[in-house]
Amino acid sequence: MHASCRLAPVGQIICWRTARLGLRLRPPNMSLVPPMRKLPMLVVLLVATVAAYAAAPDVSPLGYWRTAGGNGIIEIARCAPDGTLCGKLVWFRIAPDDPNPQGLDLKNPNPAERSRSLCGTAFMYGFKPAASDQWDDGVVYDPESGNTYRAKMTLRPDGNLDLHGYIGISLFGRSEIWTRFTPPVPSCPGH
C-alpha cells in the first residue's frame, strides 16, 4: 500500500495526499448519503439502460419489411418449429400504367396458378438459422420473372435485412437491402 494511503475500518483504502500535487483528497463515503438521495441516481441509470435497449436494432427478422424499391411489403414469420422462416407479400404498389392492374401471378411457370393474386402469396420459404443474424438454405420466387432462386438472409448491424438470391453458389447472385416497416400495413390493391 502507498505511504499516503491507509485501510479504513470498513475495508476501503483511503488515500489522504497525492504525491505530486500535495492535495488532500478524501473519498466520498456513500454510507453517509441519505437513501433518498441515492434513489434519483438509480432511477436515471435504470431509464438510461432501458432507453439504450429500446434503441438497439431488433435482432430478429420476424415482422414486416419494405423491399429495396419500396414497391412491396413482406411479412416474415416462423413456418416450422425448428425456427425455419418464410415470407409472404402483404402489400405491393401497382403503377397506373401497369399491364397487370389486378396484381395476378401472370409469370408463374404453373399455368394453373397464373390467376392467383400476388397479395398474400408465400414467395420465400425454407430459411434455416445458420447464425444469430443469418438464415440459409432458403428459396425465393420472383413473381416478376417467374423464376425461383436459392437464397440467404442476413441481419445487418444497421438493422436492415440483406436478402441474397443466387443460382448454384452464392458468389453469383444479387442482394437486396430491405428496411423494417413499422407503420400499419396498408391493404393490398384491389382487396
Secondary structure, DSSP 8 states (H G I E B T S, - for coil): --TTEEE-TTS-EEE-B-TTT--B-----GGGS-HHHHHHHHHHHHHHHHHHHHHS--S---EEEE-TTSSEEEEEEE-STT--EEEEEEEE---TT-S-TT-B-TT-SSGGGTTSBSTT-EEEEEEEEEETTEEEEEEEEETTTTEEEEEEEEE-TTS-EEEEEESSSTTSEEEEEEEE--S-----TT-
